[in-house]
Amino acid sequence: MKISLFFIICLLSVKGICQKDTFLFKNQKVTIFKDSAYYKNTEIYNAAKDLKELTKQEKTDDCDVNYQFYYNPLSLVGNYYSYESGETGTIACGPPGNSLEIQTINLSNRQPVSILDIFTEKSILKALKNDTWVKKITQEYKIDLNAINSFKTFLDTINNLGSTKFSSNSFTLLSYNKQNKNVSVRFVGMEYMGFNHYKHLQLGLLLEPKKAYLKLFKNKIHFTLTDYKNGLTK
């Protein structure tokens, strides 16, 4: 039954997207595979295509392309899709390296969605100022957290310290508490490890959604962070 369903989905989707790809999720608008995803048959990402284009650009007689692109679904709430993207390997006989990031986008227009768009700034700042890692690094650099009164100021401050960088759309949903109307969120930075390698740095935040988004969390959570394999929960 599973095999038949997979082939039916492939036939109904964009031609060729199912080749050597594993089906993960589908609803009326979204189809997600292990290494590719589509919204209303419009491509969101495609690891095989990324590698093909890179190989065409970089491969030479002396230097092969030993590289990998990957994408992992993290959470989907209404049209707000969070996913992990990364790449690793060697190019043009260079040293090995990697990069990775977490992105949240609005599928209807493919534009980034800031954590500040969905959650109240007050709850974001409160959660960040109470985070153990934030306290440690701001104390190390003698930063007064009480003087930070906006999310933008927080990002600007933190991103100028150390080797970890955060983006406003680098977050994903872990769970929603209907009783308290709070959302457990992972806010994720990219930490430089040296030698052209990076890893995730996760901050666990409990946030208050803006009133306009409460109905979305009550009724439109399609999947959350622990539902599919990814680099945050492995």
Steps between C-alpha positions, in 0.01 A plus 500: 500500500783740585673433167181559305432825684854620427464444128158667492648807667787500252262492205293785638804715575741688277667271246826352622498622860470151647809348344724363776308703759300376798147622564441657843188719508213619284186712541291698251776756437830359622700193394823426684763240418827426675702731273239714324176685574220660297218743566217477247749320270745791526843391617617623840833318499666204328830350620560298182459808283733700727771236467456472124541876454804513732668209323448665162666818627787355702602160363826488302729225368723543804238571767182307554206625706455294816210687649155461651197725544227403744166631625295388800142605583467634856150640549197607299231725647251621242718641220798562731765241422824454692776286358869420543732544204866414477788406277828320560798361312786622282500716185776568249763302695448733794484408869183333634239721662134541573228756555150472642201709596139492615243695301134581553310620194145583397428242231250723323770751400826315589606795717683467836286527812649666807437357845382852582222473240329220691593544867482800732823691540451512876493120531797459264719740698395348832583147383832603346613692808424195716689259274813346657719537189394864449577581864840335477618673182369844599672471839821394326493810279359720780176581318213640707193296397271748676609766251374293205141603432433368151547174311698680230742635759535153647589349161744778417667460839526121505616477138793728579621269777692176465449264205126431503259677263121509525242598238150619580344221290720222643241334725264206510202375703535224758154495662193707588338507844129561447435563868768767547495615136878487487719361224825313559743627238857423402693812400812380320834664434790389282817453705841499331716208617815583303652344187205609285245302704180607677244352739158598636460678832145467631317721747177361644242778539144502633318773306162669483343511151344824385121486520463475122692169504326321787246335270784384276671316785173353625391356165776502238802318643587238235824374658763613749873466566500142629297348214780463244871429521713816507824647628339664804360188665744227391 
